[in-house]
Amino acid sequence: MATTINTPRSLPDNFPFRCRLEVDAFSWASFLNDRGYLTSVVEKLAGVAKMQLIKVVATEVAVDPQRLGGDRFVDDGGVSVQGLITTSHIALHAWPQRHFFMFDLVSCTKFAHLELMGVLRDLLQIERIAYQSFANVADLHREHHGITQ
């Protein structure tokens, strides 16, 4: 006998991860390989989003130009910064050789997505960007499945 847990019809109004911002962007700024600067970016964005940081961890993988290939997702070095916030997480992953970074903020409390995007654009000198912004994931589940309340 199969059991289904948390089907879309059973999502409560206080379903977690109500807000999310995902960003993929290109920047030709020299500081995409600067762990200290990218850590300060995550700290600044947490403040702008009015999130309480519990811990920030930054990891640097040495850049090896020999490993660069045609696949943009090859592990060719870079910096990852993860911020644990009281309501979920913030992550920033940068590949300086590719002039590319990814940013993700997930929270069960609302935040100002457009304001955050503006600060991110300024701090990382974004040239090209693609992003997704979800104000309420529970509503997206309901909308996707045609559920009305």
Disulfide bonds with the S-S distance in Angstrom:
none
